[in-house]
Amino acid sequence: QNRWQATMLLGQVMGKKSAPFIAKFIDHPHWMMRVATLKALLGLKQDTYHAVYAKALKDSSLIVRVQALDNISQMNIHSMAPQVWNMMYDQSNYTGNAGNRKRTSIVRSIIRTIGDVRFTKAKAPLTKLIQKPKYQDLIEDLDYSLEKITGETSPNSSVAARRDFWTKVNSRSVATKKI
C-alpha cells in the first residue's frame, strides 16, 4: 500500500519528469505495483510508452491487463490496436481446458477497446461475432465497437434488428471496396 501511494505521489509531485522512472515498475514482481505504474502513467497522460503497454497486455495478472486496456482506450492509442486485437486469441484471457474454453470478463474490455481505438480491420470479424447466438452475452459490447469503428448507429431495438443492421452495413462496405 505504501509503495502504491509513493508511486502515485511521485507522479503528482514530479509530473511528466517522473514517467521514465515510474515506467520501470512494469517489471515489478508484485501485480499491484504494475497496476500502479499503469495508473500513474494514465494520470500523467503518457501515451508514448507503447512497450510498457504492450508488456502489460501480456501480463500474468488479469487486473494488469485490464488496466492496460483502460490506458489504451482512455488515451486513444490507435497504434496499439493490433496488440489489443491479438488478445482475443490469447488463451490466458479464457478459462478451462482446450476445446472447452470460457471467456473471462476481460473479453468485454478487449472488444470495447477495439472500438475505442477504431480498429477497422476488426469490423468484419466483429460483424460475424454479433451474428452468432453463442456471443449473445457480448451483444452490447460488439454493438458499441461496431458503432465506434463505422460511425453508424444501430437501431436501439431487438437483437435481430441489430444483427440485420450490421449485416447490411458490412455488405455495403464490402460492395464499396469491390468498386
C-alpha positions in Angstrom: 0.0 0.0 0.0 2.8 2.4 0.8 4.6 1.7 -2.5 1.3 2.3 -4.4 0.9 5.6 -2.7 4.5 6.6 -3.2 4.2 5.8 -6.9 1.1 7.9 -7.2 2.6 10.8 -5.2 5.8 10.7 -7.3 3.7 11.2 -10.4 1.7 14.0 -8.9 4.7 15.8 -7.4 7.3 15.3 -10.2 4.8 15.3 -13.1 5.9 14.1 -16.5 9.5 14.0 -15.5 8.8 11.0 -13.3 7.3 8.9 -16.1 10.5 7.2 -17.2 11.2 6.1 -13.6 7.6 5.0 -13.0 7.5 3.0 -16.2 10.3 0.8 -14.9 8.0 -0.6 -12.3 6.1 -2.5 -15.1 8.7 -5.3 -14.3 8.0 -5.3 -10.6 7.2 -8.8 -9.2 4.0 -7.7 -7.4 0.9 -7.1 -9.6 -0.2 -4.1 -7.5 2.9 -2.2 -8.4 2.4 -3.0 -12.1 -1.1 -1.6 -11.9 0.2 1.5 -10.0 2.6 2.0 -12.9 -0.2 2.0 -15.4 -2.5 4.2 -13.3 0.3 6.7 -12.8 1.1 6.8 -16.5 -2.6 7.3 -17.3 -2.7 10.1 -14.8 0.3 11.7 -16.5 -1.4 11.1 -19.9 1.7 9.3 -21.1 0.7 7.9 -24.5 4.2 7.2 -25.8 5.1 4.2 -23.6 3.9 1.6 -26.1 6.4 -1.0 -24.9 5.1 -0.7 -21.4 1.5 -1.1 -22.5 2.4 -4.0 -24.9 4.1 -5.8 -22.0 1.1 -5.2 -19.7 -1.3 -6.6 -22.3 0.5 -9.9 -21.9 0.9 -9.7 -18.1 0.2 -12.8 -16.0 -2.3 -10.8 -13.9 -5.8 -10.2 -15.3 -6.0 -6.9 -13.4 -2.9 -5.5 -15.0 -4.2 -6.5 -18.5 -7.5 -4.8 -17.8 -5.7 -1.6 -16.7 -3.5 -1.6 -19.8 -6.7 -1.8 -21.9 -8.1 1.1 -19.9 -5.0 3.2 -20.6 -5.0 2.4 -24.3 -8.7 3.2 -24.5 -8.7 6.4 -22.5 -5.6 7.8 -24.3 -6.8 6.6 -27.7 -3.6 4.9 -28.6 -4.6 3.8 -32.1 -1.2 2.2 -32.8 -1.8 -0.4 -30.1 -4.9 -1.7 -31.8 -3.2 -4.8 -33.4 -1.9 -5.9 -30.0 -5.3 -5.4 -28.4 -6.9 -7.4 -31.2 -4.4 -10.2 -30.6 -5.7 -10.5 -27.1 -8.9 -12.0 -28.5 -6.8 -15.1 -29.4 -4.6 -15.1 -26.2 -5.6 -18.2 -24.3 -4.7 -16.6 -20.9 -7.9 -14.5 -21.4 -10.0 -17.7 -21.2 -10.5 -20.3 -18.6 -11.0 -24.1 -18.9 -9.3 -26.8 -20.9 -8.6 -26.6 -24.6 -11.8 -27.2 -26.6 -13.9 -26.3 -23.6 -12.8 -22.7 -23.0 -14.9 -20.0 -21.4 -14.4 -16.2 -21.8 -13.2 -14.2 -18.9 -14.5 -10.7 -18.1 -11.6 -9.1 -19.9 -13.0 -10.1 -23.3 -15.6 -7.4 -23.0 -12.9 -4.8 -22.3 -10.9 -6.1 -25.3 -13.9 -5.7 -27.6 -14.7 -2.2 -26.3 -11.1 -1.1 -26.6 -11.1 -2.3 -30.2 -14.0 0.1 -30.8 -12.4 3.0 -28.9 -9.2 2.8 -30.9 -11.3 2.3 -34.1 -9.5 -0.8 -35.4 -11.2 -1.0 -38.8 -9.6 -4.5 -39.6 -11.8 -5.9 -36.8 -15.1 -4.7 -38.4 -15.8 -7.9 -40.4 -14.8 -10.3 -37.6 -16.9 -8.4 -35.1 -19.8 -8.4 -37.5 -19.5 -12.2 -37.7 -19.4 -12.5 -33.9 -22.5 -10.4 -33.4 -24.5 -12.8 -35.7 -23.7 -15.8 -33.6 -26.1 -16.7 -30.7 -23.0 -18.0 -28.8 -21.9 -14.4 -28.3 -25.3 -13.2 -27.1 -23.8 -12.0 -23.8 -21.4 -9.7 -25.7 -24.1 -8.1 -28.0 -23.9 -4.7 -26.3 -20.1 -4.6 -26.4 -19.9 -5.8 -30.0 -22.6 -3.2 -31.0 -20.6 -0.5 -29.2 -17.4 -1.3 -31.0 -19.1 -1.6 -34.4 -20.7 1.8 -33.9 -17.3 3.4 -33.0 -15.5 1.7 -35.9 -18.1 2.5 -38.6 -19.6 5.7 -37.3 -23.0 4.2 -37.9 -25.7 3.9 -35.2 -27.6 0.6 -34.9 -31.3 0.6 -34.1 -31.8 0.5 -30.3 -34.3 -2.3 -30.6 -34.2 -6.1 -30.8 -31.1 -8.2 -31.2 -32.4 -9.4 -34.5 -32.7 -5.8 -35.8 -29.2 -5.1 -34.7 -27.8 -8.2 -36.4 -29.6 -7.4 -39.6 -28.4 -3.8 -39.5 -24.7 -4.8 -39.1 -25.0 -7.4 -41.8 -26.3 -4.7 -44.2 -23.6 -2.2 -43.1 -20.9 -4.9 -43.6 -22.2 -5.9 -47.0 -22.4 -2.2 -48.1 -18.7 -1.7 -47.3 -17.7 -4.9 -49.0 -19.5 -3.8 -52.1 -17.9 -0.4 -52.0 -14.4 -1.9 -51.7 -15.1 -4.0 -54.9 -16.0 -0.9 -56.9 
